[in-house]
Amino acid sequence: MTNKNSKISSRQIFLIGLMVFSLFFGARNLIFPAGLGSEAGENTWSAMAGFLITGVALPVLGLVAIANVSGDGNTEKLAQKVHPSFAKILTIITYLSIGPLMAAPRTGLVSFEIGVSPFLNQTYSTGGLLIYSIAFFGLVYYLALYPSKFVDRFGKIVTPVLLLILGIFILTSILNPISDFQPPKGQYVSAPFFSGVKEGYLTMDTIVSIVFATIIINAIKELGEFNQTVRKNIILKAGVISATFLAVVYLGIAYIGASSSTLSFASGADTLSEVANNYFGLPGNFLFGLVVIFACLPTAVGLLSSCAWYFNKTFPRISYKIFLLFFVLFSATVANIGLEKLIQFSVPVLNVVYPVIIALILLSFINKYINCDTIVYRSVVGITLLVSLNDGLKEFNPNWDYIDPFITLPFSDLGFSWFLPAIIVGVIAKGISFIFIQPKK
C-alpha cells in the first residue's frame, strides 16, 4: 500500500539505486567489460572511458528523460511531439523487441549456458535447459507479480550478494593478477576510446533504460506521494548511485580481463570462468555461475514486468497478470526452441529503433534549454530513422545498403552513422522554425 509520506530517506534512495543496478546488470554487462579488457590490454583504461559514456551515462540520461516527460513512466510521452501514433508504434516495437522477442528469453538461455551447463553431462543438456527454464521463468513470474517488492528483493538481497561475490573476484585479481597487461589487439591498438564507446553502445542499456523507468517511477510512488520535480530528483540520485556501482564494477571486471589476457580465451564469459577456476577451483566456477544467474534474474523480471505493465495500460481489459503470464511462457518457450532465429529478426529491428530512442532522449534534454517544436522533432527523428533503417537492412543482408555506395557517413563504424545527419537536419529545422514558424509577438 502506498505510503502517504512526502519525504524519502537517503537509505530508501540508496536501495532504489541498488535496485536500478540489478536491473541493468545483466549477463551481457558482465561479459563485455571482461572481453574488452582482454583485448585492450595496456589500453584498457582509455577504452573503458569510452565504454562508460555509452554504457553508463547514456542509460542514466534515459531514466531522467522519461521522468522529465512522464509522471507515470509512460515511454510514449518521449515521442509524442513526433506524432501520437508514431509514439505508440515505436513504444510497442521497443517493448516487444527488448523484452519477450529477444532479451528476456536470452537471460534464461545465457544463465543456463554459463551458470549451469558446465556442471552437467552434455548428454542431458536439452532436458536440463527445459527443467532450468521452468524453474527460472517460474521464479521470474513469481517475482514480477509483485512490482512493489522490487526494491526490497533486489535492492536489499540480490544486489548486495552480487556485489559481494564480484568484489571477491575483483579484489583477488588486483592482489594477485595472473599476468601483466598485454599489448592491445585489433581495434584497440589505434582507437581504444572509440572502440570502448562502441562496446558500451552495444550493451543496449540506453534503450532498456526507458523500459525500466516505469519500474523505478512506480517504486518511488510506493514510497510516498511526490510531485514530478521531487520524483525526477530521486531518479537522478538513484541513477547516480547505480551508475557509480556500475562504473566501479565494469572497471573491476575490465581489470580482470586485462590482467588475465595471456589466457587467450574466445569470449569474456570464458575468461571470467577460467579466472574464477584459477583462483578458487570448482567453488569459483560455482560462484561465477551464481553471479550470472543473479545478474540475469532481475533483468528478466524487470523486462517482462515492464512489458506487462505497458500492455495492461494500453489494453486495460486484459489484466497485468495475464499479460505477464503470456510473456513469461513465450520467453521460456523461445529460450528452448527458437531463440537464434528470433534474434536474427530482433537485432536488425533494434538497430533501427535504438538510434531513434537515443535521438529522442537527447532532444528531451535539449528542449529544456532550446525550444524544439514539432518540425525539429519530426526532422531529427525522420533522418535518424532513415539512416538507422538502412543499417537495419544491412543486418538482414549486407547487400541491402543504399547509403554507403553514395556517401560514407562519419562514425558509421561505431554504430553512430545517424548522429551527424541528425545534428545537421536538426539545426536546419530549428532555423526554419525560428524564421518562418516562430509565433509573432
Secondary structure, 3 states (H helix, E strand, C coil): CCCCCCCCCHHHHHHHHHHHHHHHCCHHHHHHHHHHHHHHHHHHHHHHHHHHHHHHHHHHHHHHHHHHHCCCCCHHHHHCCCCHHHHHHHHHHHHHHHCCCCHHHHHHHHHHHHHCHHHCCHHHHHHHHHHHHHHHHHHHHHHHCCHHHHHHHHHHHHHHHHHHHHHHHHHHHHHCCCCCCCCCCHHHCCCHHHHHHHHHHHCCHHHHHHHHHHHHHHHHHHHCCCCHHHHHHHHHHHHHHHHHHHHHHHHHHHHHHHCCHHHCCCCHHHHHHHHHHHHHCHHHHHHHHHHHHHHHHHHHHHHHHHHHHHHHHHCCCCCHHHHHHHHHHHHHHHHHHCHHHHHHHHHHHHHHHHHHHHHHHHHHHHCCCCCCCHHHHHHHHHHHHHHHHHHHHHHHCCCCCCCCCCCCCCCHHHCCCCHHHHHHHHHHHHHHHHHHHCCCC
